[in-house]
Structure formats: C-alpha cells, structure tokens
C-alpha cells in the first residue's frame, strides 16, 4: 500500500538544489522526494529549519568586501 507524506513543493535553480541536497545528506531529515532538476518535495514541518540552514550555507559561501577598504581610497 502506498504511503502518503505531507510536504511542500520547492522550486529552485540547480545550484541551490545542490546545496539543499548537501544539507539533507547529513541526516536525511528534510527531503521527501527529489523530483527533477529544479523541484524537491520537502517535509512540511522542516521547511523553516531548511531555510535557516540554506541561509547559513549561502552566507558562508559568499564573501563580501569590507567597507573599510573603500574609505581609504581617495
């Protein structure tokens, strides 16, 4: 008999999806189903936690130049 799971359809570009898959790889607690290149089914109860983890990963992956360096230039 098929098993039903409550989830949220997430659409994202392949780069973001790769990060989400990496996050889920640790404990397999977020993704219900990997549908295609740009769609995932995520557990309804884990969407907010996944967003927080994704924000953290993106902040760690992107470096911003310091504003102090620009003030020294004339």
PDB file of N, H, CA, C and O in Angstrom:
ATOM      1  N   UNK A   1       0.835  -1.183   0.000  1.00  0.00           N
ATOM      2  CA  UNK A   1       0.000   0.000   0.000  1.00  0.00           C
ATOM      3  C   UNK A   1       0.878   1.245   0.000  1.00  0.00           C
ATOM      4  O   UNK A   1       1.845   1.306   0.760  1.00  0.00           O
ATOM      5  N   UNK A   2       0.567   2.248  -0.839  1.00  0.00           N
ATOM      6  H   UNK A   2      -0.219   2.198  -1.456  1.00  0.00           H
ATOM      7  CA  UNK A   2       1.366   3.480  -0.887  1.00  0.00           C
ATOM      8  C   UNK A   2       1.311   4.248   0.427  1.00  0.00           C
ATOM      9  O   UNK A   2       0.317   4.220   1.153  1.00  0.00           O
ATOM     10  N   UNK A   3       2.396   4.921   0.700  1.00  0.00           N
ATOM     11  H   UNK A   3       3.204   4.943   0.110  1.00  0.00           H
ATOM     12  CA  UNK A   3       2.494   5.732   1.912  1.00  0.00           C
ATOM     13  C   UNK A   3       2.440   7.205   1.520  1.00  0.00           C
ATOM     14  O   UNK A   3       3.159   7.631   0.616  1.00  0.00           O
ATOM     15  N   UNK A   4       1.600   7.982   2.185  1.00  0.00           N
ATOM     16  H   UNK A   4       1.015   7.636   2.919  1.00  0.00           H
ATOM     17  CA  UNK A   4       1.472   9.412   1.907  1.00  0.00           C
ATOM     18  C   UNK A   4       2.288  10.203   2.927  1.00  0.00           C
ATOM     19  O   UNK A   4       2.321   9.878   4.114  1.00  0.00           O
ATOM     20  N   UNK A   5       2.936  11.238   2.434  1.00  0.00           N
ATOM     21  H   UNK A   5       2.909  11.502   1.470  1.00  0.00           H
ATOM     22  CA  UNK A   5       3.701  12.128   3.303  1.00  0.00           C
ATOM     23  C   UNK A   5       3.302  13.558   3.008  1.00  0.00           C
ATOM     24  O   UNK A   5       3.138  13.935   1.848  1.00  0.00           O
ATOM     25  N   UNK A   6       3.147  14.350   4.043  1.00  0.00           N
ATOM     26  H   UNK A   6       3.280  14.044   4.986  1.00  0.00           H
ATOM     27  CA  UNK A   6       2.812  15.753   3.877  1.00  0.00           C
ATOM     28  C   UNK A   6       4.086  16.513   3.551  1.00  0.00           C
ATOM     29  O   UNK A   6       5.090  16.384   4.250  1.00  0.00           O
ATOM     30  N   UNK A   7       4.043  17.313   2.479  1.00  0.00           N
ATOM     31  H   UNK A   7       3.227  17.418   1.910  1.00  0.00           H
ATOM     32  CA  UNK A   7       5.241  18.035   2.080  1.00  0.00           C
ATOM     33  C   UNK A   7       4.926  19.323   1.352  1.00  0.00           C
ATOM     34  O   UNK A   7       3.772  19.630   1.052  1.00  0.00           O
ATOM     35  N   UNK A   8       5.983  20.068   1.077  1.00  0.00           N
ATOM     36  H   UNK A   8       6.920  19.819   1.320  1.00  0.00           H
ATOM     37  CA  UNK A   8       5.911  21.337   0.367  1.00  0.00           C
ATOM     38  C   UNK A   8       6.747  21.213  -0.895  1.00  0.00           C
ATOM     39  O   UNK A   8       7.887  20.751  -0.853  1.00  0.00           O
ATOM     40  N   UNK A   9       6.175  21.628  -2.019  1.00  0.00           N
ATOM     41  H   UNK A   9       5.249  22.003  -2.054  1.00  0.00           H
ATOM     42  CA  UNK A   9       6.911  21.618  -3.274  1.00  0.00           C
ATOM     43  C   UNK A   9       7.832  22.831  -3.311  1.00  0.00           C
ATOM     44  O   UNK A   9       7.384  23.970  -3.182  1.00  0.00           O
ATOM     45  N   UNK A  10       9.120  22.574  -3.489  1.00  0.00           N
ATOM     46  H   UNK A  10       9.484  21.648  -3.594  1.00  0.00           H
ATOM     47  CA  UNK A  10      10.121  23.635  -3.541  1.00  0.00           C
ATOM     48  C   UNK A  10      10.676  23.686  -4.955  1.00  0.00           C
ATOM     49  O   UNK A  10      11.116  22.675  -5.503  1.00  0.00           O
ATOM     50  N   UNK A  11      10.649  24.889  -5.541  1.00  0.00           N
ATOM     51  H   UNK A  11      10.292  25.710  -5.097  1.00  0.00           H
ATOM     52  CA  UNK A  11      11.236  25.113  -6.863  1.00  0.00           C
ATOM     53  C   UNK A  11      12.437  26.023  -6.693  1.00  0.00           C
ATOM     54  O   UNK A  11      12.339  27.076  -6.063  1.00  0.00           O
ATOM     55  N   UNK A  12      13.566  25.623  -7.251  1.00  0.00           N
ATOM     56  H   UNK A  12      13.645  24.768  -7.763  1.00  0.00           H
ATOM     57  CA  UNK A  12      14.793  26.412  -7.135  1.00  0.00           C
ATOM     58  C   UNK A  12      15.699  26.100  -8.314  1.00  0.00           C
ATOM     59  O   UNK A  12      15.465  25.145  -9.055  1.00  0.00           O
ATOM     60  N   UNK A  13      16.732  26.910  -8.480  1.00  0.00           N
ATOM     61  H   UNK A  13      16.922  27.685  -7.878  1.00  0.00           H
ATOM     62  CA  UNK A  13      17.663  26.624  -9.566  1.00  0.00           C
ATOM     63  C   UNK A  13      18.577  25.465  -9.153  1.00  0.00           C
ATOM     64  O   UNK A  13      18.696  25.163  -7.965  1.00  0.00           O
ATOM     65  N   UNK A  14      19.211  24.826 -10.112  1.00  0.00           N
ATOM     66  H   UNK A  14      19.114  25.071 -11.077  1.00  0.00           H
ATOM     67  CA  UNK A  14      20.031  23.639  -9.813  1.00  0.00           C
ATOM     68  C   UNK A  14      21.154  23.891  -8.800  1.00  0.00           C
ATOM     69  O   UNK A  14      21.498  22.989  -8.036  1.00  0.00           O
ATOM     70  N   UNK A  15      21.723  25.079  -8.779  1.00  0.00           N
ATOM     71  H   UNK A  15      21.443  25.812  -9.399  1.00  0.00           H
ATOM     72  CA  UNK A  15      22.803  25.366  -7.826  1.00  0.00           C
ATOM     73  C   UNK A  15      22.287  25.353  -6.384  1.00  0.00           C
ATOM     74  O   UNK A  15      22.926  24.790  -5.495  1.00  0.00           O
ATOM     75  N   UNK A  16      21.139  25.973  -6.162  1.00  0.00           N
ATOM     76  H   UNK A  16      20.620  26.430  -6.884  1.00  0.00           H
ATOM     77  CA  UNK A  16      20.536  25.985  -4.825  1.00  0.00           C
ATOM     78  C   UNK A  16      20.090  24.576  -4.445  1.00  0.00           C
ATOM     79  O   UNK A  16      20.237  24.159  -3.297  1.00  0.00           O
ATOM     80  N   UNK A  17      19.547  23.849  -5.416  1.00  0.00           N
ATOM     81  H   UNK A  17      19.429  24.188  -6.350  1.00  0.00           H
ATOM     82  CA  UNK A  17      19.120  22.476  -5.147  1.00  0.00           C
ATOM     83  C   UNK A  17      20.305  21.623  -4.696  1.00  0.00           C
ATOM     84  O   UNK A  17      20.163  20.791  -3.800  1.00  0.00           O
ATOM     85  N   UNK A  18      21.460  21.822  -5.304  1.00  0.00           N
ATOM     86  H   UNK A  18      21.575  22.498  -6.032  1.00  0.00           H
ATOM     87  CA  UNK A  18      22.654  21.069  -4.919  1.00  0.00           C
ATOM     88  C   UNK A  18      23.031  21.354  -3.467  1.00  0.00           C
ATOM     89  O   UNK A  18      23.443  20.447  -2.745  1.00  0.00           O
ATOM     90  N   UNK A  19      22.894  22.595  -3.040  1.00  0.00           N
ATOM     91  H   UNK A  19      22.560  23.332  -3.627  1.00  0.00           H
ATOM     92  CA  UNK A  19      23.191  22.951  -1.648  1.00  0.00           C
ATOM     93  C   UNK A  19      22.176  22.288  -0.717  1.00  0.00           C
ATOM     94  O   UNK A  19      22.549  21.761   0.332  1.00  0.00           O
ATOM     95  N   UNK A  20      20.897  22.311  -1.094  1.00  0.00           N
ATOM     96  H   UNK A  20      20.594  22.738  -1.946  1.00  0.00           H
ATOM     97  CA  UNK A  20      19.859  21.674  -0.275  1.00  0.00           C
ATOM     98  C   UNK A  20      20.118  20.170  -0.162  1.00  0.00           C
ATOM     99  O   UNK A  20      19.988  19.599   0.921  1.00  0.00           O
ATOM    100  N   UNK A  21      20.481  19.535  -1.262  1.00  0.00           N
ATOM    101  H   UNK A  21      20.587  19.999  -2.142  1.00  0.00           H
ATOM    102  CA  UNK A  21      20.791  18.101  -1.225  1.00  0.00           C
ATOM    103  C   UNK A  21      21.970  17.811  -0.300  1.00  0.00           C
ATOM    104  O   UNK A  21      21.977  16.810   0.416  1.00  0.00           O
ATOM    105  N   UNK A  22      22.967  18.697  -0.322  1.00  0.00           N
ATOM    106  H   UNK A  22      22.961  19.511  -0.903  1.00  0.00           H
ATOM    107  CA  UNK A  22      24.133  18.545   0.558  1.00  0.00           C
ATOM    108  C   UNK A  22      23.722  18.663   2.026  1.00  0.00           C
ATOM    109  O   UNK A  22      24.187  17.899   2.872  1.00  0.00           O
ATOM    110  N   UNK A  23      22.851  19.625   2.318  1.00  0.00           N
ATOM    111  H   UNK A  23      22.473  20.246   1.631  1.00  0.00           H
ATOM    112  CA  UNK A  23      22.361  19.805   3.687  1.00  0.00           C
ATOM    113  C   UNK A  23      21.604  18.550   4.138  1.00  0.00           C
ATOM    114  O   UNK A  23      21.794  18.075   5.258  1.00  0.00           O
ATOM    115  N   UNK A  24      20.759  18.025   3.273  1.00  0.00           N
ATOM    116  H   UNK A  24      20.604  18.411   2.363  1.00  0.00           H
ATOM    117  CA  UNK A  24      19.935  16.869   3.619  1.00  0.00           C
ATOM    118  C   UNK A  24      20.750  15.584   3.714  1.00  0.00           C
ATOM    119  O   UNK A  24      20.340  14.636   4.384  1.00  0.00           O
ATOM    120  N   UNK A  25      21.879  15.551   3.059  1.00  0.00           N
ATOM    121  H   UNK A  25      22.212  16.321   2.515  1.00  0.00           H
ATOM    122  CA  UNK A  25      22.725  14.363   3.023  1.00  0.00           C
ATOM    123  C   UNK A  25      23.185  13.938   4.428  1.00  0.00           C
ATOM    124  O   UNK A  25      23.403  12.752   4.676  1.00  0.00           O
ATOM    125  N   UNK A  26      23.329  14.888   5.326  1.00  0.00           N
ATOM    126  H   UNK A  26      23.152  15.851   5.124  1.00  0.00           H
ATOM    127  CA  UNK A  26      23.836  14.603   6.670  1.00  0.00           C
ATOM    128  C   UNK A  26      22.907  13.675   7.461  1.00  0.00           C
ATOM    129  O   UNK A  26      23.354  12.674   8.022  1.00  0.00           O
ATOM    130  N   UNK A  27      21.599  14.014   7.505  1.00  0.00           N
ATOM    131  H   UNK A  27      21.235  14.827   7.050  1.00  0.00           H
ATOM    132  CA  UNK A  27      20.659  13.254   8.338  1.00  0.00           C
ATOM    133  C   UNK A  27      19.414  12.785   7.590  1.00  0.00           C
ATOM    134  O   UNK A  27      18.599  12.056   8.155  1.00  0.00           O
ATOM    135  N   UNK A  28      19.254  13.185   6.343  1.00  0.00           N
ATOM    136  H   UNK A  28      19.916  13.777   5.884  1.00  0.00           H
ATOM    137  CA  UNK A  28      18.057  12.843   5.559  1.00  0.00           C
ATOM    138  C   UNK A  28      16.768  13.222   6.285  1.00  0.00           C
ATOM    139  O   UNK A  28      15.829  12.429   6.358  1.00  0.00           O
ATOM    140  N   UNK A  29      16.734  14.450   6.821  1.00  0.00           N
ATOM    141  H   UNK A  29      17.496  15.094   6.761  1.00  0.00           H
ATOM    142  CA  UNK A  29      15.563  14.861   7.592  1.00  0.00           C
ATOM    143  C   UNK A  29      14.695  15.909   6.902  1.00  0.00           C
ATOM    144  O   UNK A  29      13.659  16.292   7.448  1.00  0.00           O
ATOM    145  N   UNK A  30      15.083  16.383   5.727  1.00  0.00           N
ATOM    146  H   UNK A  30      15.924  16.073   5.284  1.00  0.00           H
ATOM    147  CA  UNK A  30      14.338  17.456   5.082  1.00  0.00           C
ATOM    148  C   UNK A  30      13.582  17.017   3.825  1.00  0.00           C
ATOM    149  O   UNK A  30      12.407  17.348   3.672  1.00  0.00           O
ATOM    150  N   UNK A  31      14.226  16.291   2.941  1.00  0.00           N
ATOM    151  H   UNK A  31      15.181  16.022   3.065  1.00  0.00           H
ATOM    152  CA  UNK A  31      13.666  15.989   1.625  1.00  0.00           C
ATOM    153  C   UNK A  31      12.844  14.704   1.656  1.00  0.00           C
ATOM    154  O   UNK A  31      13.295  13.664   2.136  1.00  0.00           O
ATOM    155  N   UNK A  32      11.613  14.808   1.126  1.00  0.00           N
ATOM    156  H   UNK A  32      11.246  15.653   0.736  1.00  0.00           H
ATOM    157  CA  UNK A  32      10.751  13.645   0.958  1.00  0.00           C
ATOM    158  C   UNK A  32      11.070  12.979  -0.372  1.00  0.00           C
ATOM    159  O   UNK A  32      11.206  11.758  -0.450  1.00  0.00           O
ATOM    160  N   UNK A  33      11.190  13.809  -1.436  1.00  0.00           N
ATOM    161  H   UNK A  33      11.079  14.801  -1.373  1.00  0.00           H
ATOM    162  CA  UNK A  33      11.430  13.273  -2.769  1.00  0.00           C
ATOM    163  C   UNK A  33      12.188  14.284  -3.624  1.00  0.00           C
ATOM    164  O   UNK A  33      11.872  15.473  -3.612  1.00  0.00           O
ATOM    165  N   UNK A  34      13.170  13.818  -4.350  1.00  0.00           N
ATOM    166  H   UNK A  34      13.427  12.852  -4.360  1.00  0.00           H
ATOM    167  CA  UNK A  34      13.900  14.616  -5.339  1.00  0.00           C
ATOM    168  C   UNK A  34      13.187  14.391  -6.672  1.00  0.00           C
ATOM    169  O   UNK A  34      13.272  13.305  -7.246  1.00  0.00           O
ATOM    170  N   UNK A  35      12.482  15.416  -7.166  1.00  0.00           N
ATOM    171  H   UNK A  35      12.413  16.298  -6.699  1.00  0.00           H
ATOM    172  CA  UNK A  35      11.598  15.228  -8.312  1.00  0.00           C
ATOM    173  C   UNK A  35      12.291  15.401  -9.661  1.00  0.00           C
ATOM    174  O   UNK A  35      12.182  14.530 -10.524  1.00  0.00           O
ATOM    175  N   UNK A  36      12.998  16.508  -9.854  1.00  0.00           N
ATOM    176  H   UNK A  36      13.087  17.216  -9.154  1.00  0.00           H
ATOM    177  CA  UNK A  36      13.714  16.745 -11.108  1.00  0.00           C
ATOM    178  C   UNK A  36      14.810  17.775 -10.850  1.00  0.00           C
ATOM    179  O   UNK A  36      15.173  18.013  -9.698  1.00  0.00           O
ATOM    180  N   UNK A  37      15.338  18.386 -11.902  1.00  0.00           N
ATOM    181  H   UNK A  37      15.043  18.192 -12.838  1.00  0.00           H
ATOM    182  CA  UNK A  37      16.463  19.318 -11.756  1.00  0.00           C
ATOM    183  C   UNK A  37      16.150  20.553 -10.919  1.00  0.00           C
ATOM    184  O   UNK A  37      17.052  21.146 -10.328  1.00  0.00           O
ATOM    185  N   UNK A  38      14.885  20.942 -10.864  1.00  0.00           N
ATOM    186  H   UNK A  38      14.152  20.460 -11.344  1.00  0.00           H
ATOM    187  CA  UNK A  38      14.549  22.191 -10.170  1.00  0.00           C
ATOM    188  C   UNK A  38      13.453  22.035  -9.117  1.00  0.00           C
ATOM    189  O   UNK A  38      12.986  23.039  -8.580  1.00  0.00           O
ATOM    190  N   UNK A  39      13.031  20.820  -8.808  1.00  0.00           N
ATOM    191  H   UNK A  39      13.410  20.004  -9.245  1.00  0.00           H
ATOM    192  CA  UNK A  39      11.935  20.617  -7.854  1.00  0.00           C
ATOM    193  C   UNK A  39      12.278  19.555  -6.812  1.00  0.00           C
ATOM    194  O   UNK A  39      12.864  18.515  -7.114  1.00  0.00           O
ATOM    195  N   UNK A  40      11.891  19.859  -5.580  1.00  0.00           N
ATOM    196  H   UNK A  40      11.415  20.704  -5.335  1.00  0.00           H
ATOM    197  CA  UNK A  40      12.037  18.932  -4.456  1.00  0.00           C
ATOM    198  C   UNK A  40      10.738  18.941  -3.655  1.00  0.00           C
ATOM    199  O   UNK A  40      10.040  19.953  -3.612  1.00  0.00           O
ATOM    200  N   UNK A  41      10.418  17.826  -3.028  1.00  0.00           N
ATOM    201  H   UNK A  41      10.985  17.003  -3.063  1.00  0.00           H
ATOM    202  CA  UNK A  41       9.342  17.785  -2.048  1.00  0.00           C
ATOM    203  C   UNK A  41      10.009  17.743  -0.685  1.00  0.00           C
ATOM    204  O   UNK A  41      10.778  16.829  -0.386  1.00  0.00           O
ATOM    205  N   UNK A  42       9.705  18.752   0.149  1.00  0.00           N
ATOM    206  H   UNK A  42       9.081  19.494  -0.093  1.00  0.00           H
ATOM    207  CA  UNK A  42      10.338  18.895   1.460  1.00  0.00           C
ATOM    208  C   UNK A  42       9.289  18.672   2.546  1.00  0.00           C
ATOM    209  O   UNK A  42       8.137  19.080   2.395  1.00  0.00           O
ATOM    210  N   UNK A  43       9.685  18.033   3.629  1.00  0.00           N
ATOM    211  H   UNK A  43      10.620  17.702   3.752  1.00  0.00           H
ATOM    212  CA  UNK A  43       8.769  17.802   4.746  1.00  0.00           C
ATOM    213  C   UNK A  43       8.213  19.130   5.229  1.00  0.00           C
ATOM    214  O   UNK A  43       8.950  20.090   5.453  1.00  0.00           O
ATOM    215  N   UNK A  44       6.898  19.163   5.382  1.00  0.00           N
ATOM    216  H   UNK A  44       6.299  18.383   5.200  1.00  0.00           H
ATOM    217  CA  UNK A  44       6.190  20.384   5.777  1.00  0.00           C
ATOM    218  C   UNK A  44       6.735  20.954   7.096  1.00  0.00           C
ATOM    219  O   UNK A  44       6.893  22.166   7.237  1.00  0.00           O
ATOM    220  N   UNK A  45       7.013  20.085   8.035  1.00  0.00           N
ATOM    221  H   UNK A  45       6.884  19.100   7.920  1.00  0.00           H
ATOM    222  CA  UNK A  45       7.469  20.523   9.361  1.00  0.00           C
ATOM    223  C   UNK A  45       8.919  20.997   9.374  1.00  0.00           C
ATOM    224  O   UNK A  45       9.378  21.543  10.377  1.00  0.00           O
ATOM    225  N   UNK A  46       9.646  20.797   8.275  1.00  0.00           N
ATOM    226  H   UNK A  46       9.273  20.353   7.460  1.00  0.00           H
ATOM    227  CA  UNK A  46      11.077  21.117   8.248  1.00  0.00           C
ATOM    228  C   UNK A  46      11.424  22.288   7.323  1.00  0.00           C
ATOM    229  O   UNK A  46      12.603  22.607   7.161  1.00  0.00           O
ATOM    230  N   UNK A  47      10.433  22.930   6.717  1.00  0.00           N
ATOM    231  H   UNK A  47       9.475  22.672   6.849  1.00  0.00           H
ATOM    232  CA  UNK A  47      10.703  23.990   5.738  1.00  0.00           C
ATOM    233  C   UNK A  47      11.463  25.156   6.376  1.00  0.00           C
ATOM    234  O   UNK A  47      12.461  25.615   5.821  1.00  0.00           O
ATOM    235  N   UNK A  48      11.011  25.632   7.516  1.00  0.00           N
ATOM    236  H   UNK A  48      10.201  25.259   7.968  1.00  0.00           H
ATOM    237  CA  UNK A  48      11.661  26.780   8.157  1.00  0.00           C
ATOM    238  C   UNK A  48      13.091  26.448   8.579  1.00  0.00           C
ATOM    239  O   UNK A  48      13.993  27.272   8.428  1.00  0.00           O
ATOM    240  N   UNK A  49      13.294  25.256   9.102  1.00  0.00           N
ATOM    241  H   UNK A  49      12.561  24.586   9.225  1.00  0.00           H
ATOM    242  CA  UNK A  49      14.647  24.842   9.508  1.00  0.00           C
ATOM    243  C   UNK A  49      15.558  24.737   8.285  1.00  0.00           C
ATOM    244  O   UNK A  49      16.730  25.108   8.348  1.00  0.00           O
ATOM    245  N   UNK A  50      15.021  24.233   7.179  1.00  0.00           N
ATOM    246  H   UNK A  50      14.069  23.931   7.129  1.00  0.00           H
ATOM    247  CA  UNK A  50      15.816  24.128   5.955  1.00  0.00           C
ATOM    248  C   UNK A  50      16.172  25.511   5.419  1.00  0.00           C
ATOM    249  O   UNK A  50      17.294  25.728   4.960  1.00  0.00           O
ATOM    250  N   UNK A  51      15.228  26.446   5.475  1.00  0.00           N
ATOM    251  H   UNK A  51      14.317  26.270   5.847  1.00  0.00           H
ATOM    252  CA  UNK A  51      15.515  27.826   5.043  1.00  0.00           C
ATOM    253  C   UNK A  51      16.653  28.429   5.864  1.00  0.00           C
ATOM    254  O   UNK A  51      17.539  29.088   5.320  1.00  0.00           O
ATOM    255  N   UNK A  52      16.623  28.199   7.166  1.00  0.00           N
ATOM    256  H   UNK A  52      15.904  27.663   7.608  1.00  0.00           H
ATOM    257  CA  UNK A  52      17.672  28.734   8.047  1.00  0.00           C
ATOM    258  C   UNK A  52      19.029  28.120   7.708  1.00  0.00           C
ATOM    259  O   UNK A  52      20.034  28.827   7.643  1.00  0.00           O
ATOM    260  N   UNK A  53      19.056  26.804   7.492  1.00  0.00           N
ATOM    261  H   UNK A  53      18.239  26.230   7.544  1.00  0.00           H
ATOM    262  CA  UNK A  53      20.307  26.133   7.119  1.00  0.00           C
ATOM    263  C   UNK A  53      20.818  26.639   5.776  1.00  0.00           C
ATOM    264  O   UNK A  53      22.018  26.858   5.611  1.00  0.00           O
ATOM    265  N   UNK A  54      19.917  26.824   4.821  1.00  0.00           N
ATOM    266  H   UNK A  54      18.943  26.646   4.955  1.00  0.00           H
ATOM    267  CA  UNK A  54      20.298  27.311   3.497  1.00  0.00           C
ATOM    268  C   UNK A  54      20.859  28.723   3.590  1.00  0.00           C
ATOM    269  O   UNK A  54      21.876  29.023   2.965  1.00  0.00           O
ATOM    270  N   UNK A  55      20.220  29.587   4.355  1.00  0.00           N
ATOM    271  H   UNK A  55      19.394  29.344   4.863  1.00  0.00           H
ATOM    272  CA  UNK A  55      20.740  30.950   4.556  1.00  0.00           C
ATOM    273  C   UNK A  55      22.148  30.912   5.138  1.00  0.00           C
ATOM    274  O   UNK A  55      23.023  31.667   4.714  1.00  0.00           O
ATOM    275  N   UNK A  56      22.359  30.035   6.106  1.00  0.00           N
ATOM    276  H   UNK A  56      21.648  29.422   6.450  1.00  0.00           H
ATOM    277  CA  UNK A  56      23.671  29.906   6.735  1.00  0.00           C
ATOM    278  C   UNK A  56      24.722  29.438   5.722  1.00  0.00           C
ATOM    279  O   UNK A  56      25.831  29.971   5.678  1.00  0.00           O
ATOM    280  N   UNK A  57      24.367  28.447   4.916  1.00  0.00           N
ATOM    281  H   UNK A  57      23.467  28.014   4.951  1.00  0.00           H
ATOM    282  CA  UNK A  57      25.291  27.946   3.890  1.00  0.00           C
ATOM    283  C   UNK A  57      25.634  29.034   2.876  1.00  0.00           C
ATOM    284  O   UNK A  57      26.791  29.178   2.482  1.00  0.00           O
ATOM    285  N   UNK A  58      24.626  29.800   2.456  1.00  0.00           N
ATOM    286  H   UNK A  58      23.686  29.683   2.777  1.00  0.00           H
ATOM    287  CA  UNK A  58      24.858  30.856   1.475  1.00  0.00           C
ATOM    288  C   UNK A  58      25.727  31.971   2.048  1.00  0.00           C
ATOM    289  O   UNK A  58      26.577  32.515   1.344  1.00  0.00           O
ATOM    290  N   UNK A  59      25.524  32.313   3.309  1.00  0.00           N
ATOM    291  H   UNK A  59      24.833  31.871   3.881  1.00  0.00           H
ATOM    292  CA  UNK A  59      26.352  33.335   3.946  1.00  0.00           C
ATOM    293  C   UNK A  59      27.803  32.875   4.039  1.00  0.00           C
ATOM    294  O   UNK A  59      28.724  33.672   3.861  1.00  0.00           O
ATOM    295  N   UNK A  60      28.003  31.596   4.315  1.00  0.00           N
ATOM    296  H   UNK A  60      27.255  30.949   4.459  1.00  0.00           H
ATOM    297  CA  UNK A  60      29.360  31.057   4.415  1.00  0.00           C
ATOM    298  C   UNK A  60      30.030  30.951   3.048  1.00  0.00           C
ATOM    299  O   UNK A  60      31.254  31.040   2.947  1.00  0.00           O
ATOM    300  N   UNK A  61      29.237  30.761   2.003  1.00  0.00           N
ATOM    301  H   UNK A  61      28.244  30.688   2.086  1.00  0.00           H
ATOM    302  CA  UNK A  61      29.787  30.574   0.659  1.00  0.00           C
ATOM    303  C   UNK A  61      30.119  31.885  -0.038  1.00  0.00           C
ATOM    304  O   UNK A  61      30.964  31.917  -0.932  1.00  0.00           O
ATOM    305  N   UNK A  62      29.455  32.970   0.367  1.00  0.00           N
ATOM    306  H   UNK A  62      28.768  32.944   1.093  1.00  0.00           H
ATOM    307  CA  UNK A  62      29.636  34.260  -0.300  1.00  0.00           C
ATOM    308  C   UNK A  62      30.430  35.181   0.612  1.00  0.00           C
ATOM    309  O   UNK A  62      30.070  35.376   1.772  1.00  0.00           O
ATOM    310  N   UNK A  63      31.510  35.745   0.087  1.00  0.00           N
ATOM    311  H   UNK A  63      31.803  35.586  -0.856  1.00  0.00           H
ATOM    312  CA  UNK A  63      32.280  36.708   0.866  1.00  0.00           C
ATOM    313  C   UNK A  63      32.038  38.101   0.320  1.00  0.00           C
ATOM    314  O   UNK A  63      31.963  38.308  -0.891  1.00  0.00           O
ATOM    315  N   UNK A  64      31.920  39.036   1.220  1.00  0.00           N
ATOM    316  H   UNK A  64      31.980  38.868   2.203  1.00  0.00           H
ATOM    317  CA  UNK A  64      31.682  40.425   0.845  1.00  0.00           C
ATOM    318  C   UNK A  64      32.917  41.251   1.156  1.00  0.00           C
ATOM    319  O   UNK A  64      33.565  41.029   2.179  1.00  0.00           O
ATOM    320  N   UNK A  65      33.257  42.206   0.286  1.00  0.00           N
ATOM    321  H   UNK A  65      32.731  42.386  -0.545  1.00  0.00           H
ATOM    322  CA  UNK A  65      34.410  43.073   0.575  1.00  0.00           C
ATOM    323  C   UNK A  65      34.109  43.973   1.773  1.00  0.00           C
ATOM    324  O   UNK A  65      32.967  44.374   1.995  1.00  0.00           O
ATOM    325  N   UNK A  66      35.146  44.280   2.533  1.00  0.00           N
ATOM    326  H   UNK A  66      36.074  43.954   2.353  1.00  0.00           H
ATOM    327  CA  UNK A  66      34.984  45.166   3.684  1.00  0.00           C
ATOM    328  C   UNK A  66      34.753  46.584   3.211  1.00  0.00           C
ATOM    329  O   UNK A  66      35.381  47.036   2.253  1.00  0.00           O
ATOM    330  N   UNK A  67      33.852  47.289   3.880  1.00  0.00           N
ATOM    331  H   UNK A  67      33.342  46.922   4.658  1.00  0.00           H
ATOM    332  CA  UNK A  67      33.575  48.686   3.547  1.00  0.00           C
ATOM    333  C   UNK A  67      34.748  49.585   3.935  1.00  0.00           C
ATOM    334  O   UNK A  67      34.932  50.649   3.343  1.00  0.00           O
ATOM    335  N   UNK A  68      35.544  49.169   4.922  1.00  0.00           N
ATOM    336  H   UNK A  68      35.394  48.305   5.403  1.00  0.00           H
ATOM    337  CA  UNK A  68      36.659  49.972   5.406  1.00  0.00           C
ATOM    338  C   UNK A  68      37.719  50.173   4.327  1.00  0.00           C
ATOM    339  O   UNK A  68      38.384  51.208   4.296  1.00  0.00           O
ATOM    340  N   UNK A  69      37.881  49.184   3.439  1.00  0.00           N
ATOM    341  H   UNK A  69      37.342  48.343   3.464  1.00  0.00           H
ATOM    342  CA  UNK A  69      38.899  49.285   2.394  1.00  0.00           C
ATOM    343  C   UNK A  69      38.585  50.416   1.419  1.00  0.00           C
ATOM    344  O   UNK A  69      39.502  51.061   0.912  1.00  0.00           O
ATOM    345  N   UNK A  70      37.312  50.667   1.150  1.00  0.00           N
ATOM    346  H   UNK A  70      36.567  50.143   1.562  1.00  0.00           H
ATOM    347  CA  UNK A  70      36.908  51.703   0.213  1.00  0.00           C
ATOM    348  C   UNK A  70      37.129  53.110   0.789  1.00  0.00           C
ATOM    349  O   UNK A  70      37.356  54.051   0.029  1.00  0.00           O
ATOM    350  N   UNK A  71      37.066  53.265   2.109  1.00  0.00           N
ATOM    351  H   UNK A  71      36.881  52.500   2.726  1.00  0.00           H
ATOM    352  CA  UNK A  71      37.205  54.584   2.709  1.00  0.00           C
ATOM    353  C   UNK A  71      38.635  55.114   2.623  1.00  0.00           C
ATOM    354  O   UNK A  71      38.854  56.322   2.708  1.00  0.00           O
ATOM    355  N   UNK A  72      39.615  54.210   2.455  1.00  0.00           N
ATOM    356  H   UNK A  72      39.437  53.228   2.387  1.00  0.00           H
ATOM    357  CA  UNK A  72      40.998  54.619   2.356  1.00  0.00           C
ATOM    358  C   UNK A  72      41.355  55.170   0.979  1.00  0.00           C
ATOM    359  O   UNK A  72      42.375  55.837   0.804  1.00  0.00           O
ATOM    360  N   UNK A  73      40.507  54.882   0.022  1.00  0.00           N
ATOM    361  H   UNK A  73      39.678  54.341   0.164  1.00  0.00           H
ATOM    362  CA  UNK A  73      40.782  55.356  -1.350  1.00  0.00           C
ATOM    363  C   UNK A  73      40.169  56.716  -1.565  1.00  0.00           C
ATOM    364  O   UNK A  73      39.059  56.993  -1.111  1.00  0.00           O
ATOM    365  N   UNK A  74      40.868  57.524  -2.229  1.00  0.00           N
ATOM    366  H   UNK A  74      41.770  57.299  -2.597  1.00  0.00           H
ATOM    367  CA  UNK A  74      40.514  58.870  -2.336  1.00  0.00           C
ATOM    368  C   UNK A  74      39.633  59.432  -3.247  1.00  0.00           C
ATOM    369  O   UNK A  74      39.413  60.643  -3.227  1.00  0.00           O
TER     370      UNK A  74
END
